[in-house]
Amino acid sequence: MESGKKILQVYRHEIKYFINRIDAFLLASMLKKSMQIDLNGNEDGEYWIRSLYFDSQDNKDYLEKINGYSERKKLRMRIYDTSDQTVKLELKNKRSNYVHKETLQLNRSDAYELMNGDYDVLLKYKNVFANKVYAYMHTEHLRPVLLIDYDRQAFICPFNNIRITIDKNLRTSIDPWKLHEPGTPMVPVFADGRYILEVKFQTTLPGFIRNMLSTINPQLSSVSKYCLCRQAVFI
């Protein structure tokens, strides 16, 4: 997709859980039989993600999550390969478990200008979302904070826009400028090898998915990868 020409918007519920390695394997085995794998990944629906998170000088986004605010915003960049020439700019608005996510494709050079504090680079995209992010970044004086890497296995179901993801190997770096550098040194977040399960849907979750989840008894959590990673590196 040509950078800046299309805005992707998603409205859905997101429920998160902690699961262990064995339950992750069992759940993935069941999901392969009843849902489609994400074709953006390999034959098992697995792919790598790197995100760069922004926050204000007074860490507003981090503190609002830690303090349990039900309505929050989060701005990040995302790539799926260090050779990517475009970067996703995503703004997530959350109200409890309900999420509105908007995404704009930036070209690589503009992404680095934005990281460097040149918010004006957004104005050349000439769309409502870019203008919204421009105002938000100016108001909150957002700056890049850290990188987050993990490996994701994703399953989809066209009905009700259902998406189930299993994330592992969560790791982080306090050097956001290495967004496109392969082999960036990373700090592992979980010593116990925990996985993060995310269940995403628009209105209701079908019974067959609820039944699969009940077989592994996942631990419901308000987990935030951003907060976990900040705590892991003490920033």
N, C-alpha and C positions, 0 to 999 in steps of 0.2 A: 504494500500500500504506500502510495506517495505521501511523504511526510506532510502533516498539517491539513490534508484535504478532507479528512473524515473524522468525526467525533463518535466514539463508541460509548454508549450509555448502558448501564446494567442496573436493574432494580431487583433485589432479592433478599431473602433471609440467609444468614450465615450462622451456623452453629459449629462450635469447635470442641474438640476432645483431645485428651492425651490417650495414646494407646502404646502397647509394647510391641516389640518386633514380631513376636509370634502371632499376636492378634492382627497386626498389619498384614502379615502374609496370608492368614486365613481369610480376612475380609477381602483382600485383593483377589484371591482365588474365587470367591463367590461373586464379586462384582464383574469379573471377566465373563462369567456365564450369563449375566442378566443385564449388563449395560455395555455401551460401546467404549472402547478405549479412545483416549484423546489422540487423534491422528497427528497432532503436532509433536508427539513424542516418538519413542521407538516402538518396537513390536509389542511391548508391555505397557505402553502409554507413559513411559518415564522420560523426563527431561530435566535439565538444569535451569535454575533461575538465580539471577543476581538482581537485588534491589538496592537502591540508594535512597535513604530516607532523609527528609528535611525536617527541621524544627526551628523554633524561634530561639533567640538568645537566652530567654528565661525558661526554655524547655516546656513550653505550654502543652504541646501535644502529648509528650511523655507524662507530664504531671496530671493532665486531665484523665488519662487512662488509669494511672496508678490510683488516683483519688476517686475513681468510680463514676465519672461523669457519664450519663447515658447518651448524650449527644456530643460527637467528636468529629474532627477532621484529621486527615492524614494525607500528606503529599509525598509522592515517591517517584523515582525513575526506575525503569525495569528493562533488562536485556536478557536474552536467552542464549547468547553466544558472544564471546569477546570480539568477534569479527563483525558484529552487527553494525550497520551504518546508520540505522535509525534507533531511536530510544523511545520507549513508551513513557509518557508523563501521565501519571494517574492521580486523581484526587478522589479519596474515599470519604463520604459523609456517612456516619453511622448514628443510628438511633436504636439503642439496645442491640438486638440481633438483626435489625433491618439495615441494609446497605444500599446506597446509591453511589455507583462508581462511574466516573467519566474518564476517558482516555484519549489522549492526543499523541500522534506520532511526531517527534522532533527529529530533525537531522542531527547527526552526531556532533557537529561543531557548535550548533545552537545549544545543545545540552550542556556542553562545557562552559559556554558563555553564561548560561543560567546558573550553573554551579558557582561561577565566579562572581555572582551578584549582579549581573547585567540582566535585570528583569525585563528591560525594554525589548529584548530579543523576541519575547512572546507576541508583541504587537504586530509583527509582520505576518503572523499566521491569520490574522483578520477573521477570527470567529469568536463566538460568545464565550466558549469555554476558555480559550487562551486569555481573553480579557478578564475572566473571572479569576484565573490563577494569578495573573499579573497583579490584580488588586489585592488578592490574598497574600501574596509574597511581599508586596510593598507594606501592607498593613502590619504584618507579623514579623517583618525583617527575617524571613526564613533563610537558613543556610544549610548546606549539606552536613550531615552528622556522622553517618556510618554506612558501611556496606553489609548486606546480609545475603548469604548464599545458602541454598538448600537444593535437594533433589526431590522432585515431585513425581508421583504417579497419579494420573487423572483418568476419571471415568465420567461419561456423559450420558444423559437420557433426554431426548428431545421433549418428552412430556414435561411440562411445567419448568422447562429450562433447568433441569437438575444437573448438578455437577458435584462429584465427590472426589476429593483429593487427599492423598496420603503423602505427607512430607517427612523427610528424614535428613540426617546429617546437617542439622542447622548449625551454621557457623557465621562468624562476623569479623569485620575489620574496622578499625577506627580511621582508616585512610580512604575516604570516599573518592579521592582523585584517581584511584586505581580501578575505576569502574570497568574499563576495557582491558585491563592487564590480566592475562592468564597466569595462573600460579600465584596469585596474590596470597600472602600468608594470612591465615584465618585462625580464629580462636573457636574451638568447639564449644557449644552452649550446654549440651546435656552430657553429663558424665555417665548417665545410666542408659544412653542410647534410645531415649524416648522418641516416639513419632508423634506427629500432629495430624489429626484427622479433621477435615473440614467438610461439612455437608451444606450445600448451597441449593436453594430452590426458591421459586417465586411465591407460591401460595401454600401448597400442602405437600407433604411427603408421603408417597405411596406406602401401603402396608408392607409390600415385599422388601422395601428398603429398611423400614422400621424393624422388621423381623430379622434381617441380616445384622443390623446394629445390635439387637438384643442378644445375639449369640456370642458377641465378644464383650458385652458390658463395658463400653468405653467410659472413661472418666470425663464428664462434662467440665469444661473449663472456659473462662473468659480470656484465654491465652492471647497474648500479643507478641508476635515475633520481634517487633521493634523494641518493646519493653524488655523482653527476655535478653535480647542481645545487648542492650545498653547496660543492663545489670551484670552481664557476663564480663564486660570490659570496664565496669566501674565508671561509666560516664553518664 
